[in-house]
Amino acid sequence: METTRQQKIARLLQKELGELFLLYAKKMQGTLITVTAVRISPDLSVARAHLSIFPADKVKSVLEQVNADTKSIRFDLGKRVRHQLRIIPELYFHIDDSLDYLENIDNLLKQDQKED
C-alpha cells in the first residue's frame, strides 16, 4: 500500500519523465515514448518507471538506449525536481505491455463475433 507521499512523488516523477521523454524521443525520429506509471519504494530511493513505446518493432532497441542513458536521464530529472525532492531516486525502466494485451483481447473478441 503506497502512502500519500509516495503517490505524490510518483505523479511528479511521471509528469517530469514524460516531458523528458518527449525531448528524448525527438532524437529518435518516428518514436513515441510514454510513461504510463511510476512506482516508488517506501524509502523513496528507487523509482520504477513503466514505458509504452511506439512503434512496437522498436521497443527492444529503444529500451536498450534508455537503459544506457539512465544516468543522464536521472541528471536531467534532478535538475527539474531539485526544489521538490532532497534525493533523486535511482531509475529503473520497464516495458508496459498492457496496451498490447488489450489489443490482443480485442482481436480475440472480434474473431469470436465473426464466427457467430
N, CA, C and O atoms as a Tinker XYZ file with bonds, in Angstrom:
   464  protein
     1  N      0.845000   -1.184000    0.000000    73     2
     2  CA     0.000000    0.000000    0.000000    64     1     3
     3  C      0.888000    1.245000    0.000000    63     2     4     5
     4  O      1.721000    1.428000    0.887000    81     3
     5  N      0.698000    2.080000   -0.992000    73     3     6
     6  CA     1.509000    3.285000   -1.105000    64     5     7
     7  C      0.977000    4.387000   -0.205000    63     6     8     9
     8  O     -0.233000    4.567000   -0.070000    81     7
     9  N      1.891000    5.118000    0.407000    73     7    10
    10  CA     1.498000    6.265000    1.210000    64     9    11
    11  C      1.150000    7.434000    0.303000    63    10    12    13
    12  O      1.432000    7.408000   -0.895000    81    11
    13  N      0.541000    8.452000    0.876000    73    11    14
    14  CA     0.187000    9.636000    0.106000    64    13    15
    15  C      1.429000   10.305000   -0.459000    63    14    16    17
    16  O      1.419000   10.785000   -1.592000    81    15
    17  N      2.498000   10.338000    0.330000    73    15    18
    18  CA     3.741000   10.947000   -0.143000    64    17    19
    19  C      4.314000   10.184000   -1.335000    63    18    20    21
    20  O      4.771000   10.793000   -2.302000    81    19
    21  N      4.290000    8.858000   -1.267000    73    19    22
    22  CA     4.770000    8.054000   -2.387000    64    21    23
    23  C      3.955000    8.344000   -3.650000    63    22    24    25
    24  O      4.511000    8.475000   -4.741000    81    23
    25  N      2.645000    8.442000   -3.491000    73    23    26
    26  CA     1.786000    8.705000   -4.646000    64    25    27
    27  C      2.076000   10.075000   -5.245000    63    26    28    29
    28  O      2.124000   10.216000   -6.466000    81    27
    29  N      2.269000   11.086000   -4.398000    73    27    30
    30  CA     2.561000   12.434000   -4.897000    64    29    31
    31  C      3.886000   12.471000   -5.639000    63    30    32    33
    32  O      3.993000   13.071000   -6.708000    81    31
    33  N      4.889000   11.830000   -5.069000    73    31    34
    34  CA     6.203000   11.820000   -5.716000    64    33    35
    35  C      6.152000   11.021000   -7.015000    63    34    36    37
    36  O      6.770000   11.409000   -8.007000    81    35
    37  N      5.419000    9.908000   -7.016000    73    35    38
    38  CA     5.289000    9.109000   -8.233000    64    37    39
    39  C      4.627000    9.921000   -9.341000    63    38    40    41
    40  O      5.056000    9.849000  -10.493000    81    39
    41  N      3.587000   10.694000   -9.013000    73    39    42
    42  CA     2.935000   11.539000  -10.017000    64    41    43
    43  C      3.878000   12.624000  -10.527000    63    42    44    45
    44  O      3.912000   12.913000  -11.723000    81    43
    45  N      4.642000   13.222000   -9.614000    73    43    46
    46  CA     5.618000   14.245000  -10.010000    64    45    47
    47  C      6.653000   13.652000  -10.967000    63    46    48    49
    48  O      6.955000   14.234000  -12.009000    81    47
    49  N      7.192000   12.491000  -10.600000    73    47    50
    50  CA     8.203000   11.853000  -11.447000    64    49    51
    51  C      7.618000   11.445000  -12.796000    63    50    52    53
    52  O      8.286000   11.574000  -13.821000    81    51
    53  N      6.370000   10.950000  -12.807000    73    51    54
    54  CA     5.737000   10.558000  -14.058000    64    53    55
    55  C      5.587000   11.759000  -14.982000    63    54    56    57
    56  O      5.861000   11.661000  -16.178000    81    55
    57  N      5.159000   12.877000  -14.441000    73    55    58
    58  CA     4.978000   14.100000  -15.231000    64    57    59
    59  C      6.312000   14.583000  -15.792000    63    58    60    61
    60  O      6.415000   14.885000  -16.981000    81    59
    61  N      7.330000   14.655000  -14.942000    73    59    62
    62  CA     8.627000   15.176000  -15.384000    64    61    63
    63  C      9.322000   14.213000  -16.349000    63    62    64    65
    64  O      9.928000   14.649000  -17.328000    81    63
    65  N      9.237000   12.909000  -16.077000    73    63    66
    66  CA     9.833000   11.936000  -17.002000    64    65    67
    67  C      9.126000   11.976000  -18.352000    63    66    68    69
    68  O      9.767000   11.838000  -19.394000    81    67
    69  N      7.808000   12.166000  -18.338000    73    67    70
    70  CA     7.062000   12.277000  -19.587000    64    69    71
    71  C      7.563000   13.428000  -20.434000    63    70    72    73
    72  O      7.728000   13.291000  -21.646000    81    71
    73  N      7.808000   14.579000  -19.787000    73    71    74
    74  CA     8.331000   15.734000  -20.526000    64    73    75
    75  C      9.751000   15.476000  -21.029000    63    74    76    77
    76  O     10.105000   15.875000  -22.139000    81    75
    77  N     10.561000   14.807000  -20.206000    73    75    78
    78  CA    11.926000   14.475000  -20.645000    64    77    79
    79  C     11.912000   13.536000  -21.846000    63    78    80    81
    80  O     12.699000   13.696000  -22.779000    81    79
    81  N     11.003000   12.546000  -21.815000    73    79    82
    82  CA    10.958000   11.580000  -22.913000    64    81    83
    83  C     10.378000   12.183000  -24.188000    63    82    84    85
    84  O     10.640000   11.674000  -25.278000    81    83
    85  N      9.597000   13.255000  -24.076000    73    83    86
    86  CA     9.172000   13.968000  -25.292000    64    85    87
    87  C     10.386000   14.531000  -26.011000    63    86    88    89
    88  O     10.503000   14.415000  -27.231000    81    87
    89  N     11.289000   15.143000  -25.252000    73    87    90
    90  CA    12.515000   15.688000  -25.832000    64    89    91
    91  C     13.443000   14.566000  -26.307000    63    90    92    93
    92  O     14.074000   14.669000  -27.359000    81    91
    93  N     13.513000   13.493000  -25.512000    73    91    94
    94  CA    14.384000   12.357000  -25.813000    64    93    95
    95  C     13.947000   11.666000  -27.109000    63    94    96    97
    96  O     14.786000   11.263000  -27.915000    81    95
    97  N     12.633000   11.532000  -27.304000    73    95    98
    98  CA    12.114000   10.826000  -28.486000    64    97    99
    99  C     12.319000   11.634000  -29.759000    63    98   100   101
   100  O     12.328000   11.068000  -30.851000    81    99
   101  N     12.486000   12.961000  -29.637000    73    99   102
   102  CA    12.740000   13.769000  -30.830000    64   101   103
   103  C     14.060000   13.384000  -31.485000    63   102   104   105
   104  O     14.218000   13.514000  -32.699000    81   103
   105  N     15.024000   12.903000  -30.662000    73   103   106
   106  CA    16.311000   12.461000  -31.208000    64   105   107
   107  C     16.134000   11.213000  -32.069000    63   106   108   109
   108  O     16.860000   11.011000  -33.042000    81   107
   109  N     15.162000   10.379000  -31.700000    73   107   110
   110  CA    14.886000    9.147000  -32.442000    64   109   111
   111  C     13.644000    9.377000  -33.286000    63   110   112   113
   112  O     12.521000    9.267000  -32.792000    81   111
   113  N     13.840000    9.690000  -34.533000    73   111   114
   114  CA    12.722000   10.030000  -35.414000    64   113   115
   115  C     11.719000    8.878000  -35.498000    63   114   116   117
   116  O     12.101000    7.716000  -35.639000    81   115
   117  N     10.427000    9.221000  -35.409000    73   115   118
   118  CA     9.373000    8.222000  -35.576000    64   117   119
   119  C      9.128000    7.358000  -34.363000    63   118   120   121
   120  O      8.546000    6.281000  -34.491000    81   119
   121  N      9.552000    7.790000  -33.192000    73   119   122
   122  CA     9.363000    7.006000  -31.979000    64   121   123
   123  C      8.597000    7.832000  -30.958000    63   122   124   125
   124  O      8.839000    9.029000  -30.804000    81   123
   125  N      7.670000    7.180000  -30.263000    73   123   126
   126  CA     6.891000    7.828000  -29.226000    64   125   127
   127  C      7.083000    7.046000  -27.929000    63   126   128   129
   128  O      6.846000    5.839000  -27.890000    81   127
   129  N      7.508000    7.726000  -26.872000    73   127   130
   130  CA     7.725000    7.088000  -25.573000    64   129   131
   131  C      6.778000    7.730000  -24.573000    63   130   132   133
   132  O      6.772000    8.949000  -24.405000    81   131
   133  N      5.974000    6.898000  -23.905000    73   131   134
   134  CA     5.016000    7.377000  -22.916000    64   133   135
   135  C      5.319000    6.729000  -21.576000    63   134   136   137
   136  O      5.549000    5.522000  -21.504000    81   135
   137  N      5.319000    7.527000  -20.515000    73   135   138
   138  CA     5.494000    6.998000  -19.160000    64   137   139
   139  C      4.093000    6.680000  -18.637000    63   138   140   141
   140  O      3.328000    7.590000  -18.317000    81   139
   141  N      3.756000    5.391000  -18.549000    73   139   142
   142  CA     2.399000    5.008000  -18.157000    64   141   143
   143  C      2.230000    4.946000  -16.649000    63   142   144   145
   144  O      1.133000    5.195000  -16.148000    81   143
   145  N      3.281000    4.624000  -15.913000    73   143   146
   146  CA     3.175000    4.552000  -14.452000    64   145   147
   147  C      4.558000    4.647000  -13.837000    63   146   148   149
   148  O      5.556000    4.275000  -14.454000    81   147
   149  N      4.603000    5.149000  -12.613000    73   147   150
   150  CA     5.838000    5.178000  -11.835000    64   149   151
   151  C      5.512000    4.625000  -10.456000    63   150   152   153
   152  O      4.552000    5.057000   -9.818000    81   151
   153  N      6.302000    3.683000  -10.005000    73   151   154
   154  CA     6.173000    3.118000   -8.661000    64   153   155
   155  C      7.432000    3.484000   -7.899000    63   154   156   157
   156  O      8.542000    3.332000   -8.409000    81   155
   157  N      7.260000    3.961000   -6.688000    73   155   158
   158  CA     8.414000    4.386000   -5.891000    64   157   159
   159  C      8.474000    3.580000   -4.608000    63   158   160   161
   160  O      7.442000    3.269000   -4.013000    81   159
   161  N      9.683000    3.244000   -4.182000    73   159   162
   162  CA     9.869000    2.431000   -2.978000    64   161   163
   163  C      9.493000    3.239000   -1.731000    63   162   164   165
   164  O      9.472000    4.469000   -1.776000    81   163
   165  N      9.196000    2.556000   -0.621000    73   163   166
   166  CA     8.802000    3.265000    0.607000    64   165   167
   167  C      9.851000    4.246000    1.119000    63   166   168   169
   168  O      9.495000    5.261000    1.718000    81   167
   169  N     11.142000    3.967000    0.896000    73   167   170
   170  CA    12.181000    4.894000    1.351000    64   169   171
   171  C     12.515000    5.962000    0.307000    63   170   172   173
   172  O     13.438000    6.753000    0.500000    81   171
   173  N     11.762000    5.983000   -0.798000    73   171   174
   174  CA    11.872000    6.983000   -1.868000    64   173   175
   175  C     13.222000    6.973000   -2.578000    63   174   176   177
   176  O     13.615000    7.983000   -3.163000    81   175
   177  N     13.936000    5.853000   -2.536000    73   175   178
   178  CA    15.257000    5.796000   -3.154000    64   177   179
   179  C     15.260000    5.097000   -4.517000    63   178   180   181
   180  O     16.228000    5.214000   -5.268000    81   179
   181  N     14.191000    4.377000   -4.837000    73   179   182
   182  CA    14.136000    3.640000   -6.093000    64   181   183
   183  C     12.803000    3.925000   -6.772000    63   182   184   185
   184  O     11.745000    3.810000   -6.153000    81   183
   185  N     12.861000    4.298000   -8.045000    73   183   186
   186  CA    11.653000    4.523000   -8.836000    64   185   187
   187  C     11.670000    3.590000  -10.041000    63   186   188   189
   188  O     12.665000    3.501000  -10.760000    81   187
   189  N     10.571000    2.905000  -10.245000    73   187   190
   190  CA    10.420000    2.016000  -11.395000    64   189   191
   191  C      9.406000    2.644000  -12.337000    63   190   192   193
   192  O      8.228000    2.778000  -12.003000    81   191
   193  N      9.874000    3.024000  -13.509000    73   191   194
   194  CA     9.020000    3.679000  -14.497000    64   193   195
   195  C      8.625000    2.676000  -15.572000    63   194   196   197
   196  O      9.472000    1.956000  -16.101000    81   195
   197  N      7.350000    2.633000  -15.888000    73   195   198
   198  CA     6.830000    1.746000  -16.923000    64   197   199
   199  C      6.625000    2.571000  -18.187000    63   198   200   201
   200  O      5.915000    3.576000  -18.181000    81   199
   201  N      7.255000    2.131000  -19.264000    73   199   202
   202  CA     7.246000    2.874000  -20.525000    64   201   203
   203  C      6.446000    2.132000  -21.587000    63   202   204   205
   204  O      6.525000    0.910000  -21.714000    81   203
   205  N      5.682000    2.896000  -22.338000    73   203   206
   206  CA     4.996000    2.375000  -23.509000    64   205   207
   207  C      5.685000    2.998000  -24.722000    63   206   208   209
   208  O      5.772000    4.220000  -24.840000    81   207
   209  N      6.169000    2.147000  -25.617000    73   207   210
   210  CA     6.954000    2.614000  -26.756000    64   209   211
   211  C      6.231000    2.260000  -28.056000    63   210   212   213
   212  O      5.785000    1.130000  -28.254000    81   211
   213  N      6.131000    3.258000  -28.933000    73   211   214
   214  CA     5.505000    3.058000  -30.230000    64   213   215
   215  C      6.487000    3.489000  -31.306000    63   214   216   217
   216  O      7.096000    4.545000  -31.136000    81   215
   217  N      6.685000    2.793000  -32.356000    73   215   218
   218  CA     6.062000    1.555000  -32.809000    64   217   219
   219  C      6.628000    0.326000  -32.091000    63   218   220   221
   220  O      7.722000    0.360000  -31.527000    81   219
   221  N      5.861000   -0.739000  -32.130000    73   219   222
   222  CA     6.180000   -1.945000  -31.363000    64   221   223
   223  C      7.468000   -2.627000  -31.832000    63   222   224   225
   224  O      8.107000   -3.326000  -31.046000    81   223
   225  N      7.858000   -2.442000  -33.082000    73   223   226
   226  CA     9.067000   -3.112000  -33.574000    64   225   227
   227  C     10.348000   -2.463000  -33.054000    63   226   228   229
   228  O     11.426000   -3.043000  -33.186000    81   227
   229  N     10.251000   -1.262000  -32.462000    73   227   230
   230  CA    11.435000   -0.581000  -31.938000    64   229   231
   231  C     11.568000   -0.699000  -30.419000    63   230   232   233
   232  O     12.470000   -0.097000  -29.836000    81   231
   233  N     10.691000   -1.459000  -29.769000    73   231   234
   234  CA    10.641000   -1.496000  -28.313000    64   233   235
   235  C     11.984000   -1.909000  -27.713000    63   234   236   237
   236  O     12.498000   -1.235000  -26.821000    81   235
   237  N     12.546000   -3.001000  -28.193000    73   235   238
   238  CA    13.779000   -3.525000  -27.599000    64   237   239
   239  C     14.946000   -2.550000  -27.764000    63   238   240   241
   240  O     15.682000   -2.299000  -26.810000    81   239
   241  N     15.117000   -2.009000  -28.954000    73   239   242
   242  CA    16.244000   -1.096000  -29.195000    64   241   243
   243  C     16.091000    0.202000  -28.403000    63   242   244   245
   244  O     17.075000    0.726000  -27.879000    81   243
   245  N     14.867000    0.726000  -28.310000    73   243   246
   246  CA    14.649000    1.965000  -27.563000    64   245   247
   247  C     14.877000    1.734000  -26.074000    63   246   248   249
   248  O     15.488000    2.571000  -25.409000    81   247
   249  N     14.394000    0.608000  -25.540000    73   247   250
   250  CA    14.603000    0.317000  -24.119000    64   249   251
   251  C     16.092000    0.164000  -23.808000    63   250   252   253
   252  O     16.558000    0.625000  -22.766000    81   251
   253  N     16.836000   -0.478000  -24.702000    73   251   254
   254  CA    18.286000   -0.597000  -24.505000    64   253   255
   255  C     18.947000    0.779000  -24.484000    63   254   256   257
   256  O     19.829000    1.035000  -23.664000    81   255
   257  N     18.523000    1.659000  -25.382000    73   255   258
   258  CA    19.080000    3.013000  -25.439000    64   257   259
   259  C     18.726000    3.792000  -24.172000    63   258   260   261
   260  O     19.573000    4.499000  -23.626000    81   259
   261  N     17.483000    3.668000  -23.701000    73   259   262
   262  CA    17.049000    4.360000  -22.476000    64   261   263
   263  C     17.849000    3.851000  -21.282000    63   262   264   265
   264  O     18.301000    4.645000  -20.456000    81   263
   265  N     18.029000    2.538000  -21.184000    73   263   266
   266  CA    18.810000    1.981000  -20.076000    64   265   267
   267  C     20.265000    2.426000  -20.135000    63   266   268   269
   268  O     20.893000    2.620000  -19.094000    81   267
   269  N     20.810000    2.591000  -21.335000    73   267   270
   270  CA    22.183000    3.072000  -21.470000    64   269   271
   271  C     22.302000    4.535000  -21.037000    63   270   272   273
   272  O     23.348000    4.958000  -20.544000    81   271
   273  N     21.228000    5.301000  -21.223000    73   271   274
   274  CA    21.237000    6.731000  -20.895000    64   273   275
   275  C     20.607000    7.034000  -19.534000    63   274   276   277
   276  O     20.266000    8.185000  -19.261000    81   275
   277  N     20.449000    6.037000  -18.686000    73   275   278
   278  CA    19.772000    6.232000  -17.399000    64   277   279
   279  C     20.436000    7.313000  -16.555000    63   278   280   281
   280  O     19.741000    8.101000  -15.915000    81   279
   281  N     21.760000    7.365000  -16.540000    73   279   282
   282  CA    22.450000    8.367000  -15.717000    64   281   283
   283  C     22.144000    9.778000  -16.180000    63   282   284   285
   284  O     21.890000   10.658000  -15.358000    81   283
   285  N     22.164000   10.008000  -17.489000    73   283   286
   286  CA    21.877000   11.358000  -17.979000    64   285   287
   287  C     20.402000   11.710000  -17.779000    63   286   288   289
   288  O     20.078000   12.867000  -17.513000    81   287
   289  N     19.506000   10.730000  -17.904000    73   287   290
   290  CA    18.080000   10.977000  -17.655000    64   289   291
   291  C     17.867000   11.335000  -16.193000    63   290   292   293
   292  O     17.099000   12.245000  -15.882000    81   291
   293  N     18.542000   10.627000  -15.292000    73   291   294
   294  CA    18.420000   10.922000  -13.856000    64   293   295
   295  C     18.978000   12.314000  -13.546000    63   294   296   297
   296  O     18.416000   13.038000  -12.725000    81   295
   297  N     20.079000   12.687000  -14.200000    73   295   298
   298  CA    20.660000   14.019000  -14.006000    64   297   299
   299  C     19.685000   15.111000  -14.466000    63   298   300   301
   300  O     19.471000   16.098000  -13.763000    81   299
   301  N     19.100000   14.922000  -15.651000    73   299   302
   302  CA    18.131000   15.897000  -16.165000    64   301   303
   303  C     16.898000   15.965000  -15.266000    63   302   304   305
   304  O     16.358000   17.045000  -15.023000    81   303
   305  N     16.458000   14.814000  -14.776000    73   303   306
   306  CA    15.325000   14.780000  -13.850000    64   305   307
   307  C     15.673000   15.530000  -12.572000    63   306   308   309
   308  O     14.844000   16.266000  -12.037000    81   307
   309  N     16.884000   15.348000  -12.084000    73   307   310
   310  CA    17.334000   16.033000  -10.877000    64   309   311
   311  C     17.328000   17.544000  -11.027000    63   310   312   313
   312  O     16.987000   18.263000  -10.088000    81   311
   313  N     17.704000   18.029000  -12.207000    73   311   314
   314  CA    17.674000   19.469000  -12.443000    64   313   315
   315  C     16.244000   20.002000  -12.405000    63   314   316   317
   316  O     16.010000   21.135000  -11.987000    81   315
   317  N     15.289000   19.181000  -12.843000    73   315   318
   318  CA    13.896000   19.619000  -12.890000    64   317   319
   319  C     13.212000   19.589000  -11.521000    63   318   320   321
   320  O     12.380000   20.449000  -11.233000    81   319
   321  N     13.551000   18.611000  -10.674000    73   319   322
   322  CA    12.817000   18.431000   -9.407000    64   321   323
   323  C     13.677000   18.737000   -8.183000    63   322   324   325
   324  O     13.332000   18.333000   -7.073000    81   323
   325  N     14.774000   19.435000   -8.367000    73   323   326
   326  CA    15.693000   19.657000   -7.255000    64   325   327
   327  C     15.083000   20.454000   -6.108000    63   326   328   329
   328  O     15.539000   20.343000   -4.969000    81   327
   329  N     14.057000   21.259000   -6.392000    73   327   330
   330  CA    13.436000   22.043000   -5.326000    64   329   331
   331  C     12.324000   21.271000   -4.614000    63   330   332   333
   332  O     11.898000   21.666000   -3.529000    81   331
   333  N     11.852000   20.176000   -5.213000    73   331   334
   334  CA    10.794000   19.386000   -4.585000    64   333   335
   335  C     11.318000   18.169000   -3.836000    63   334   336   337
   336  O     10.710000   17.738000   -2.856000    81   335
   337  N     12.436000   17.609000   -4.284000    73   335   338
   338  CA    12.967000   16.378000   -3.689000    64   337   339
   339  C     14.383000   16.592000   -3.185000    63   338   340   341
   340  O     15.192000   17.274000   -3.814000    81   339
   341  N     14.660000   16.002000   -2.049000    73   339   342
   342  CA    16.005000   16.090000   -1.499000    64   341   343
   343  C     16.928000   15.090000   -2.186000    63   342   344   345
   344  O     18.068000   15.417000   -2.517000    81   343
   345  N     16.435000   13.870000   -2.401000    73   343   346
   346  CA    17.229000   12.814000   -3.034000    64   345   347
   347  C     16.511000   12.390000   -4.315000    63   346   348   349
   348  O     15.312000   12.112000   -4.303000    81   347
   349  N     17.248000   12.345000   -5.403000    73   347   350
   350  CA    16.684000   11.891000   -6.675000    64   349   351
   351  C     16.792000   10.367000   -6.695000    63   350   352   353
   352  O     17.890000    9.829000   -6.556000    81   351
   353  N     15.673000    9.664000   -6.866000    73   351   354
   354  CA    15.716000    8.199000   -6.792000    64   353   355
   355  C     16.459000    7.571000   -7.971000    63   354   356   357
   356  O     16.554000    8.148000   -9.054000    81   355
   357  N     16.982000    6.365000   -7.721000    73   355   358
   358  CA    17.559000    5.559000   -8.800000    64   357   359
   359  C     16.425000    5.186000   -9.746000    63   358   360   361
   360  O     15.318000    4.890000   -9.297000    81   359
   361  N     16.683000    5.197000  -11.029000    73   359   362
   362  CA    15.643000    4.921000  -12.018000    64   361   363
   363  C     15.838000    3.554000  -12.664000    63   362   364   365
   364  O     16.943000    3.188000  -13.064000    81   363
   365  N     14.746000    2.816000  -12.753000    73   363   366
   366  CA    14.711000    1.538000  -13.462000    64   365   367
   367  C     13.541000    1.590000  -14.423000    63   366   368   369
   368  O     12.432000    1.967000  -14.044000    81   367
   369  N     13.790000    1.209000  -15.670000    73   367   370
   370  CA    12.759000    1.306000  -16.695000    64   369   371
   371  C     12.297000   -0.079000  -17.110000    63   370   372   373
   372  O     13.102000   -0.994000  -17.290000    81   371
   373  N     10.977000   -0.218000  -17.259000    73   371   374
   374  CA    10.349000   -1.470000  -17.666000    64   373   375
   375  C      9.376000   -1.174000  -18.801000    63   374   376   377
   376  O      8.877000   -0.056000  -18.933000    81   375
   377  N      9.117000   -2.184000  -19.611000    73   375   378
   378  CA     8.152000   -2.040000  -20.700000    64   377   379
   379  C      6.757000   -2.313000  -20.163000    63   378   380   381
   380  O      6.532000   -3.299000  -19.460000    81   379
   381  N      5.827000   -1.433000  -20.499000    73   379   382
   382  CA     4.429000   -1.628000  -20.146000    64   381   383
   383  C      3.737000   -2.206000  -21.369000    63   382   384   385
   384  O      3.506000   -1.503000  -22.353000    81   383
   385  N      3.410000   -3.485000  -21.303000    73   383   386
   386  CA     2.790000   -4.144000  -22.456000    64   385   387
   387  C      1.285000   -4.307000  -22.282000    63   386   388   389
   388  O      0.677000   -5.145000  -22.947000    81   387
   389  N      0.683000   -3.530000  -21.410000    73   387   390
   390  CA    -0.757000   -3.661000  -21.171000    64   389   391
   391  C     -1.569000   -3.293000  -22.411000    63   390   392   393
   392  O     -2.628000   -3.877000  -22.643000    81   391
   393  N     -1.091000   -2.326000  -23.220000    73   391   394
   394  CA    -1.821000   -1.969000  -24.439000    64   393   395
   395  C     -1.795000   -3.106000  -25.450000    63   394   396   397
   396  O     -2.787000   -3.344000  -26.138000    81   395
   397  N     -0.669000   -3.812000  -25.546000    73   395   398
   398  CA    -0.592000   -4.968000  -26.439000    64   397   399
   399  C     -1.546000   -6.061000  -25.980000    63   398   400   401
   400  O     -2.190000   -6.723000  -26.794000    81   399
   401  N     -1.626000   -6.239000  -24.668000    73   399   402
   402  CA    -2.514000   -7.239000  -24.083000    64   401   403
   403  C     -3.973000   -6.892000  -24.392000    63   402   404   405
   404  O     -4.753000   -7.764000  -24.775000    81   403
   405  N     -4.339000   -5.616000  -24.225000    73   403   406
   406  CA    -5.703000   -5.182000  -24.521000    64   405   407
   407  C     -6.033000   -5.342000  -26.002000    63   406   408   409
   408  O     -7.139000   -5.751000  -26.355000    81   407
   409  N     -5.078000   -5.020000  -26.861000    73   407   410
   410  CA    -5.293000   -5.169000  -28.297000    64   409   411
   411  C     -5.502000   -6.632000  -28.665000    63   410   412   413
   412  O     -6.343000   -6.945000  -29.508000    81   411
   413  N     -4.742000   -7.530000  -28.038000    73   411   414
   414  CA    -4.876000   -8.957000  -28.291000    64   413   415
   415  C     -6.263000   -9.449000  -27.868000    63   414   416   417
   416  O     -6.895000  -10.214000  -28.596000    81   415
   417  N     -6.736000   -9.018000  -26.704000    73   415   418
   418  CA    -8.066000   -9.409000  -26.234000    64   417   419
   419  C     -9.137000   -8.881000  -27.184000    63   418   420   421
   420  O    -10.090000   -9.587000  -27.511000    81   419
   421  N     -8.973000   -7.629000  -27.625000    73   419   422
   422  CA    -9.925000   -7.026000  -28.553000    64   421   423
   423  C     -9.985000   -7.820000  -29.859000    63   422   424   425
   424  O    -11.070000   -8.069000  -30.385000    81   423
   425  N     -8.832000   -8.214000  -30.377000    73   423   426
   426  CA    -8.802000   -9.002000  -31.612000    64   425   427
   427  C     -9.461000  -10.368000  -31.426000    63   426   428   429
   428  O    -10.168000  -10.848000  -32.313000    81   427
   429  N     -9.228000  -10.988000  -30.277000    73   427   430
   430  CA    -9.858000  -12.279000  -29.996000    64   429   431
   431  C    -11.373000  -12.145000  -29.918000    63   430   432   433
   432  O    -12.102000  -13.009000  -30.405000    81   431
   433  N    -11.846000  -11.065000  -29.306000    73   431   434
   434  CA   -13.293000  -10.854000  -29.214000    64   433   435
   435  C    -13.898000  -10.597000  -30.595000    63   434   436   437
   436  O    -15.003000  -11.060000  -30.880000    81   435
   437  N    -13.192000   -9.868000  -31.446000    73   435   438
   438  CA   -13.686000   -9.607000  -32.801000    64   437   439
   439  C    -13.762000  -10.900000  -33.605000    63   438   440   441
   440  O    -14.710000  -11.103000  -34.364000    81   439
   441  N    -12.767000  -11.779000  -33.444000    73   439   442
   442  CA   -12.778000  -13.063000  -34.142000    64   441   443
   443  C    -13.931000  -13.916000  -33.668000    63   442   444   445
   444  O    -14.573000  -14.604000  -34.462000    81   443
   445  N    -14.199000  -13.872000  -32.363000    73   443   446
   446  CA   -15.278000  -14.663000  -31.782000    64   445   447
   447  C    -16.628000  -14.188000  -32.313000    63   446   448   449
   448  O    -17.518000  -15.006000  -32.549000    81   447
   449  N    -16.794000  -12.875000  -32.504000    73   447   450
   450  CA   -18.050000  -12.339000  -33.016000    64   449   451
   451  C    -18.255000  -12.704000  -34.476000    63   450   452   453
   452  O    -19.386000  -12.934000  -34.905000    81   451
   453  N    -17.166000  -12.760000  -35.247000    73   451   454
   454  CA   -17.287000  -13.122000  -36.661000    64   453   455
   455  C    -17.712000  -14.572000  -36.830000    63   454   456   457
   456  O    -18.411000  -14.907000  -37.787000    81   455
   457  N    -17.293000  -15.443000  -35.902000    73   455   458
   458  CA   -17.608000  -16.855000  -36.006000    64   457   459
   459  C    -19.081000  -17.123000  -35.681000    63   458   460   461
   460  O    -19.632000  -18.132000  -36.121000    81   459
   461  N    -19.713000  -16.248000  -34.932000    73   459   462
   462  CA   -21.136000  -16.450000  -34.568000    64   461   463
   463  C    -22.068000  -16.192000  -35.672000    63   462   464
   464  O    -23.280000  -16.323000  -35.501000    81   463
